[in-house]
Amino acid sequence: MPKHIAILGAGNMGTALAVCAARHTPVVLWSIESEVIEQISQKHENTKYLAGVRLPRVIRATARIEEAVRGAQLVIVAVPSHVVETVSRQMAPHLSRTALVLNIAKGVDEKSLAPMIDVVEDELPRPNKKLLATLSGPSIATEFAAGQPTVVNVASRSMSVARRVARLLETPTFRLRPTTDVVGTALGGTLKNVYALALGMCDGAKLGANTKAALITLAIEEMNRIMRALGARSTDAVYSFAGLGDLFVTGTSTHSRNRSFGEEICLDPSCRLKMNDPAQTIEGVRAVRALAPFAKRKKIDAPLLFLVSRVLFSGANPGREIRKTISRI
């Protein structure tokens, strides 16, 4: 097989990135879902995760991870955070020594608080550890796959690696800004899900634009403090595409699962049952579960994070909690 890009995970983001990558080179999508593989292979579409987007014929799908990874010049890890470690371990033996690896999974390990790029790195052969990057930013898959202008950050310890990844994925409308702030970029993509839950609760409680603006401002302040405590190099990432940009789109878009779940919990508290359903991908819940105890131990000023934690895990009323938090400013 000629040089290609492998994407592990054929969800909405993985499939949308395949559309961008296909402008440069053939793409192999790996999935464990037979119906998704069949649709991509036979109908050149993925109606389950990216309805309405026609897939180029240079994109094909497989259920065999070794077939996807072997010979790839770039391997993209595009699976939910709770399976990143397993999938990374499965793909590692099949990597070329020169293969770039890009993580797009959001979240942190619940025990170590390591961002997903670190979880991927732990499983990689030594040569590929130096060829690792992570991507984060305001990127609704249906929008950038359809050619709507989008800008994200791609971060690596090596600027040259970040730029190489960018060249393989960029299109005239999908732009990747390289950076070496790996921790800040990775944490921006994690924390925005936490605060998108709060912004969804604001919507569900019908508290209006003034309140939402206040919550966004508080969220940026807290993201800054938490990022620094977890090792971000500077405050720049908070105001980057991976920080403020991703927070805005995830906290305001109707396409956002985290924002929608925050809204739903106001209308139907029983939806908390979804938090323990592995079929549901609500990354913000996992992040809150990991980060709230850390913030308390470190005495980080994070009232909005603690508010979301009380609503999710102690059954607190979202509207009442938001009003109480604002009243203490």
C-alpha positions in Angstrom: 0.0 0.0 0.0 1.3 3.5 -0.8 1.9 5.9 2.0 -1.4 6.8 3.7 -2.9 8.3 6.8 -4.5 6.0 9.3 -7.3 7.2 11.5 -8.3 5.0 14.5 -11.9 5.7 15.2 -14.6 6.5 12.6 -16.7 8.8 14.8 -17.6 12.3 13.6 -14.2 13.9 14.2 -12.2 10.9 12.8 -14.4 10.9 9.7 -14.2 14.7 9.2 -10.4 14.6 9.5 -10.4 11.8 6.9 -12.2 14.2 4.5 -9.4 16.8 5.0 -6.6 14.3 4.8 -8.0 12.8 1.7 -7.1 16.0 -0.2 -3.4 15.0 0.2 -3.2 11.2 0.4 -5.3 7.9 0.7 -6.9 7.4 4.1 -7.7 4.2 6.0 -10.3 4.5 8.8 -10.3 1.9 11.5 -13.6 1.1 13.3 -15.0 -1.7 15.4 -18.5 -1.0 14.0 -19.3 -3.3 11.1 -22.2 -1.1 9.8 -19.9 1.9 9.7 -17.2 0.0 7.8 -19.8 -1.3 5.4 -21.3 2.2 4.7 -17.9 3.8 4.2 -16.7 0.9 1.9 -19.8 0.5 -0.2 -21.6 3.8 -0.1 -18.8 6.3 0.7 -20.6 7.9 3.6 -20.9 7.6 7.4 -24.5 8.5 8.1 -24.2 7.3 11.7 -21.6 9.9 12.7 -21.3 12.4 9.8 -24.6 12.5 7.9 -24.7 14.5 4.7 -21.0 14.5 3.9 -19.9 12.5 0.9 -16.6 10.7 1.5 -13.9 10.8 -1.2 -13.2 7.4 -2.8 -9.6 7.4 -1.5 -11.0 6.8 2.0 -11.6 3.2 2.9 -12.4 1.4 6.2 -11.2 -1.7 7.9 -11.8 -3.6 11.2 -8.2 -4.7 11.4 -6.0 -2.2 13.2 -2.8 -3.6 11.9 -4.1 -3.1 8.3 -4.8 0.5 9.0 -1.6 1.3 10.8 1.1 -0.6 8.9 2.9 1.7 6.5 1.0 4.9 7.5 2.9 8.1 7.5 0.6 9.6 10.1 -1.6 7.7 12.6 -4.5 9.7 14.3 -5.9 8.4 17.6 -9.6 9.5 17.4 -11.3 7.3 20.0 -13.0 8.2 23.3 -10.7 8.9 26.2 -11.6 5.7 28.1 -10.2 3.5 25.3 -7.2 5.6 24.3 -4.7 3.4 26.3 -6.1 0.2 24.9 -6.1 1.3 21.3 -2.7 2.9 21.5 -1.3 -0.3 22.9 -2.9 -2.3 20.0 -1.5 0.0 17.3 2.0 0.5 18.7 3.6 -2.8 17.3 2.5 -1.9 13.8 3.9 1.6 13.6 6.6 2.5 11.2 9.6 4.0 13.0 9.1 7.2 11.0 5.3 7.4 11.5 3.9 10.6 13.0 1.2 10.1 15.7 -1.6 12.6 16.4 -3.9 12.4 19.4 -7.3 14.2 19.1 -8.9 12.5 22.2 -9.8 14.9 25.0 -9.6 14.4 28.7 -7.2 13.3 31.4 -6.5 10.0 33.1 -8.7 9.9 36.2 -5.9 8.6 38.4 -2.8 10.4 37.2 -4.4 13.4 35.6 -2.2 12.9 32.6 -3.6 14.4 29.4 -4.5 11.9 26.7 -1.3 12.7 24.7 0.7 11.4 27.6 -1.4 8.2 27.7 -0.7 7.7 24.0 3.0 8.4 24.5 3.4 5.8 27.2 2.4 3.1 24.7 4.6 4.2 21.8 7.9 2.7 20.7 10.8 5.1 21.5 11.3 6.5 17.9 7.6 7.5 17.7 7.6 9.3 21.0 9.5 12.1 19.3 6.9 12.2 16.5 3.9 12.8 18.7 1.4 15.7 18.5 -2.0 16.6 19.8 -4.8 18.6 18.2 -7.4 20.8 19.9 -9.6 23.7 19.0 -13.1 24.8 18.0 -13.9 22.1 15.4 -17.5 21.0 15.0 -17.0 18.1 12.6 -20.0 18.7 10.4 -18.9 22.2 9.8 -15.2 21.8 8.9 -16.0 18.6 6.8 -18.4 20.7 4.8 -15.7 23.3 4.1 -16.7 26.0 6.6 -13.5 27.9 7.8 -12.0 26.5 10.9 -8.8 27.0 12.9 -7.3 24.7 15.5 -4.0 24.3 17.4 -1.7 21.4 16.8 0.9 21.0 19.5 4.1 19.0 19.8 7.3 19.3 21.7 9.0 19.7 18.3 7.7 22.6 16.2 8.9 20.8 13.1 6.7 17.8 14.0 3.7 20.1 14.6 4.2 21.7 11.2 4.6 18.3 9.4 1.2 17.2 10.9 -0.4 20.4 9.9 0.8 20.0 6.3 -0.8 16.6 6.0 -4.2 17.8 7.2 -4.6 21.4 6.2 -7.0 22.5 3.5 -7.8 26.1 2.4 -10.6 26.1 5.0 -9.2 23.8 7.7 -6.2 25.5 9.2 -3.8 24.2 11.9 -1.7 26.7 14.0 1.4 24.9 15.3 2.6 25.4 18.9 5.0 23.8 21.3 2.7 24.3 24.4 1.6 20.6 24.5 0.2 20.7 28.1 -1.8 23.9 27.6 -3.2 22.7 24.3 -4.2 19.3 25.7 -5.7 20.8 28.8 -7.7 23.4 26.9 -9.4 20.6 25.0 -10.2 18.9 28.3 -11.3 21.9 30.4 -13.6 23.3 27.8 -15.8 20.3 28.2 -16.1 20.9 32.0 -17.2 24.5 31.5 -19.5 23.6 28.5 -21.5 21.6 31.0 -21.9 24.7 33.2 -22.9 26.8 30.1 -25.5 24.1 29.2 -26.8 24.3 32.7 -27.2 28.0 32.3 -29.3 27.4 29.2 -31.4 24.8 30.9 -32.0 27.1 33.8 -33.0 29.8 31.4 -30.7 32.4 33.0 -29.9 34.4 29.9 -27.0 35.9 28.1 -25.7 38.1 30.9 -25.3 35.0 33.1 -23.7 33.0 30.4 -21.2 35.8 29.7 -20.3 35.8 33.4 -19.8 32.1 33.4 -17.6 32.2 30.3 -15.4 34.8 32.1 -15.2 32.8 35.2 -14.4 29.7 33.2 -11.4 31.4 31.5 -10.1 32.5 34.9 -10.4 29.0 36.3 -8.9 27.3 33.2 -5.9 29.6 33.6 -5.4 28.6 37.2 -5.9 24.8 36.6 -3.7 24.8 33.5 -0.9 26.4 35.5 -1.3 24.0 38.4 -1.0 21.1 35.9 2.1 22.3 34.2 1.0 24.5 31.2 4.0 26.5 30.1 2.2 29.9 30.1 -1.2 31.6 30.1 -1.2 31.8 26.3 -3.0 28.6 25.8 -6.1 29.9 27.7 -6.6 32.5 25.0 -5.7 30.2 22.1 -7.9 28.3 19.7 -7.6 25.3 22.0 -8.7 27.4 25.0 -11.1 30.3 24.6 -11.9 29.3 21.0 -12.9 25.7 21.9 -14.7 26.9 25.1 -16.9 29.2 23.1 -17.9 26.7 20.5 -18.4 23.8 22.9 -20.3 26.0 25.3 -22.7 27.5 22.8 -23.2 25.1 20.0 -26.3 22.9 19.7 -23.9 20.2 18.4 -22.0 20.0 21.7 -22.8 16.8 23.7 -21.4 18.4 26.9 -23.4 21.6 26.6 -26.5 19.6 25.7 -26.0 17.3 28.7 -25.7 20.3 31.0 -29.0 21.6 29.6 -30.7 18.3 29.8 -29.8 17.8 33.5 -31.9 20.8 34.3 -34.9 19.4 32.5 -34.6 15.8 33.5 -32.3 15.0 36.4 -32.6 11.3 35.7 -30.3 11.8 32.7 -27.5 11.5 35.2 -27.8 7.8 34.5 -26.0 8.5 31.2 -22.8 9.4 33.1 -22.1 5.7 33.8 -23.1 4.4 30.3 -20.0 3.5 28.3 -22.0 4.1 25.1 -22.4 7.8 26.0 -19.3 10.0 25.4 -19.7 13.0 27.7 -16.0 13.7 28.3 -16.7 16.6 30.6 -18.1 14.3 33.2 -15.0 12.2 33.4 -12.9 15.4 33.5 -14.9 16.8 36.5 -14.6 13.5 38.3 -10.8 13.7 38.0 -10.2 17.4 38.4 -12.5 18.6 41.2 -10.7 16.5 43.9 -7.3 17.7 42.5 -8.5 21.4 42.7 -9.7 20.9 46.2 -6.4 19.3 47.3 -4.4 22.1 45.7 -6.8 24.8 47.1 -7.3 26.2 43.6 -9.9 28.9 43.4 -12.4 27.1 41.1 -16.0 27.7 42.2 -17.5 26.9 38.7 -15.7 23.5 38.6 -17.0 22.7 42.1 -20.5 23.9 41.1 -20.6 21.4 38.2 -19.3 18.7 40.4 -22.1 19.3 43.0 -24.7 19.2 40.3 -23.4 16.0 38.7 -22.5 14.0 41.7 -24.5 15.4 44.6 -27.8 16.1 42.9 -27.6 19.9 43.4 -30.0 22.2 41.6 -28.1 23.8 38.6 -30.0 27.1 38.5 -29.7 27.6 42.3 -26.0 26.7 42.3 -25.3 29.2 39.4 -27.2 32.0 41.2 -25.3 31.2 44.4 -22.0 31.3 42.7 -22.6 34.5 40.9 -23.9 36.1 44.2 -20.5 35.5 45.8 -18.4 37.3 43.1 
